[in-house]
Amino acid sequence: MKTRNVVIAALLAGAAGVAASLLVDSSWLARTRLGQAVLQADSAKSGVQPGDRLPALTLATPSGEVRDVAALIDGRPALINLWASWCAPCIKEMPALDAFSRRQGANGVQVVGIALDEAEAVRAFLRAHPVGYPVLIDAPGPADAGARLGDARGVLPYSVLVGADGRILRQWVGPLEPGDLDEWAAAAGRTRD
């Protein structure tokens, strides 16, 4: 009887772990209708949603220079990706973002990374894993760039597509796949081969 209870407890704990991981896995959540509804509700609470103008964001580069995100984008559509050096899904998606950025070139959708992390951790990460797109740094917290861009839950990675007119077109919680990136470029009105 004791062995049976232990087996049942283990099965229940395993099922609870699977259920919890599905709820925490932002990519699964974001790809469901329920997940998109949660994201839209969170965005509405933060006051930033598709159709709104990109909020003012002035952040530091890894070398310490201060940059205005709107000036950095300079009238081009942009995919703003929030990440951290400790975030495994963020790190996994970065090579696809880098390849997308290179394919887009000077006239396509510009990728801008915003690390919500310690500056030294970002510098060390980029030394080991360089990317060809600009990266800015913001201290994580309740009013960080992610929160100002509609990520009320603080889940990383988080991406925002901004049109050439400076208006937010899309918001996404979780990693973007290469096919998603091509669709986003088309939504921004820019595609490159």
C-alpha positions in Angstrom: 0.0 0.0 0.0 2.9 2.4 0.9 4.5 1.8 -2.5 1.2 2.5 -4.3 0.9 5.8 -2.5 4.4 6.8 -3.4 3.8 5.9 -7.0 0.6 7.9 -7.1 2.3 10.9 -5.4 5.1 10.7 -7.9 2.7 10.6 -10.8 0.7 13.6 -9.4 3.9 15.5 -8.8 5.0 14.8 -12.4 1.7 15.9 -13.8 1.8 19.0 -11.8 5.3 19.7 -13.1 4.2 19.3 -16.7 1.2 21.5 -16.2 3.4 24.2 -14.5 6.0 24.1 -17.3 3.3 24.5 -19.9 2.0 27.6 -18.1 5.5 29.0 -17.7 6.6 28.2 -21.2 5.9 31.6 -22.8 6.3 30.3 -26.3 3.5 27.7 -25.8 1.3 30.3 -24.1 1.9 32.9 -26.8 1.0 30.5 -29.6 -2.4 29.7 -28.2 -5.6 31.8 -28.4 -5.7 32.0 -24.7 -2.0 33.1 -24.6 -2.6 35.8 -27.1 -5.7 37.0 -25.2 -3.6 37.2 -22.0 -0.9 39.1 -23.9 -3.4 41.6 -25.2 -5.0 42.0 -21.8 -1.6 42.7 -20.3 -0.7 45.1 -23.1 -4.0 47.0 -22.5 -3.2 47.3 -18.8 0.3 48.7 -19.6 -1.3 51.2 -22.0 0.9 50.1 -24.9 -0.6 48.0 -27.7 -0.6 47.7 -31.4 -1.4 51.0 -33.1 0.3 53.1 -30.4 3.4 55.0 -31.0 6.7 53.6 -29.8 7.3 55.1 -26.3 10.4 57.2 -25.8 13.3 54.9 -24.9 16.8 56.3 -24.2 19.2 53.5 -23.2 22.9 52.8 -23.0 25.0 50.7 -25.4 27.3 48.1 -24.0 30.1 50.7 -24.3 28.2 53.2 -22.3 27.0 55.6 -25.0 23.4 56.8 -24.6 21.1 56.2 -27.6 17.5 57.1 -28.3 15.8 54.0 -29.8 13.6 56.0 -32.2 16.7 57.8 -33.6 18.5 54.5 -33.9 15.6 53.0 -35.9 15.5 56.2 -38.1 12.2 55.7 -39.9 12.8 52.0 -40.7 10.6 49.2 -39.5 12.2 47.5 -36.5 12.0 44.3 -34.5 12.8 45.2 -30.9 13.8 42.1 -29.0 14.2 42.1 -25.2 16.5 39.5 -23.8 18.9 38.6 -21.0 22.2 36.7 -20.9 20.7 34.2 -18.4 17.6 33.5 -20.5 18.0 30.2 -22.4 15.2 30.8 -24.9 16.6 34.3 -25.6 20.0 32.9 -26.3 18.6 30.1 -28.5 16.7 32.7 -30.7 19.6 35.1 -31.1 21.3 33.3 -34.0 18.0 33.4 -36.0 17.6 37.1 -35.2 21.2 37.8 -36.3 20.7 35.9 -39.6 17.4 37.8 -40.1 19.1 41.1 -39.5 21.9 40.3 -41.9 19.4 39.2 -44.6 17.3 42.4 -44.1 20.4 44.6 -44.8 20.3 48.4 -44.8 16.8 48.8 -46.2 14.9 46.0 -44.5 13.6 45.5 -40.9 16.2 46.6 -38.4 16.7 44.4 -35.4 17.5 46.1 -32.1 18.2 44.1 -29.0 17.5 45.4 -25.5 19.2 43.4 -22.8 17.4 43.6 -19.4 20.5 42.6 -17.5 23.7 43.8 -15.8 26.0 45.8 -18.2 29.0 43.6 -17.5 27.1 40.4 -18.0 25.9 41.8 -21.4 29.4 42.8 -22.4 30.8 39.4 -21.5 28.0 37.6 -23.4 28.4 39.7 -26.5 32.2 39.1 -26.5 31.5 35.3 -26.5 28.5 35.5 -28.8 28.6 38.7 -31.0 25.6 39.8 -33.1 25.5 42.2 -36.0 22.6 44.3 -34.8 22.7 47.1 -32.2 22.2 46.1 -28.6 21.1 48.4 -25.8 21.0 47.8 -22.0 18.3 48.5 -19.5 18.2 47.6 -15.8 15.4 45.1 -15.2 12.6 46.3 -13.0 8.9 47.3 -13.0 9.5 50.3 -15.4 12.1 48.7 -17.7 11.9 48.9 -21.5 10.0 45.6 -21.6 7.2 47.0 -19.3 7.1 50.2 -21.3 6.7 48.2 -24.5 3.8 46.2 -23.1 5.5 43.1 -21.4 3.5 43.5 -18.2 4.5 39.9 -17.1 8.2 40.5 -17.6 8.6 37.3 -19.6 11.7 37.0 -21.9 12.2 36.9 -24.7 9.7 39.6 -25.7 9.6 41.2 -29.1 7.8 44.2 -30.6 7.4 45.0 -34.3 7.5 48.7 -35.0 6.4 50.1 -38.4 8.4 52.7 -40.3 5.9 55.3 -39.0 6.9 54.5 -35.4 3.7 52.7 -34.5 3.7 49.3 -32.8 2.4 46.6 -35.2 2.8 43.5 -33.1 3.9 42.2 -29.7 5.1 38.7 -28.9 6.0 36.8 -25.7 8.4 34.0 -26.2 11.0 33.1 -28.9 10.4 33.9 -32.5 11.1 31.2 -35.1 12.7 31.9 -38.5 9.3 31.5 -40.2 7.8 34.0 -37.7 10.6 36.5 -38.6 9.7 36.3 -42.3 6.1 36.9 -41.5 6.9 39.9 -39.3 9.0 41.4 -42.2 6.0 41.0 -44.5 3.8 42.6 -41.9 6.2 45.5 -41.7 6.0 45.8 -45.5 9.6 44.8 -46.0 10.9 41.5 -47.3 14.3 40.6 -48.3 15.7 37.4 -49.9 
